[in-house]
Amino acid sequence: MTDHQITLLAAALSAGAPMLAVVVGILVNNSQIGSIREDIREIRRDLKDLVAKVGAMDVELGKLMDKVK
């Protein structure tokens, strides 16, 4: 391998390694964002369930208040 080829290989590696690190970082961040989105969806489902339960309690409390009157 000539000095010129070694220089070209070194240049390719010095440019390629950071680009590879950036691509890997993007992929990792994308998977983390997907996980965060799923967590948010789960929280929203839990909140909807909680609101429905509070609504049912409100209806039952209204019935009890009507009986008391």
N, C-alpha and C positions, 0 to 999 in steps of 0.2 A: 504494500500500500504506500503510495507516495505521500509526500508532505502535503501536497495540494488536496488529495483525497481525505487525509486526516483532518485538515482544516475545515473542509466542507462537512464532514461528519460531525465534527465538534460544533460547528455553527448550527447544523440541523438539530442536534441534541439540545443545544442551549436554547433554541427557539421552541422546540417541540415539547420539552419537559414542562415549562410553565403553561403552555397551552393545554396539555393533557391535565395538569392540575386544575386549571380553570374549568375544563369540561367535567371532570370528576366532581368538583365543587358544585357546579350547576346541577348535576344529577342528584347529588346528596340533598341539596337544598330543595329541589323539586319534590323529592320523596318526603321530606320533613313538612313541607307546605301541605302536601296531600294528607298527611297524618293530622296536622292541625285542623284542616278543613273537616275531616271526619269527627274530630273531637268537638268542633263547633256544632256540627249537625246533631251529635248526640246530646249536647247541652240544650239545643233548641227543642229536641224531642222531649227531653225531661221537663223543660219549662212549659211546653204545651200540656203535658200530662198534669203538671202541678196546677196550671190555670184551670184545667177541666175539673180537677178535684176540688179546688176552691169554689168553682161555680156550683158544683153539686152540693157542697156544704152550705152555700148561700141559699140554695133552693130549700134544703132541709131546714135551715134556720128560719126561713120565711114561713114554712109550714108550722113550725113550733110557735112562732110569734103569733100566727093567726089563731092557733088553738088557745093561747094565753089570753087573747083579747076576747 
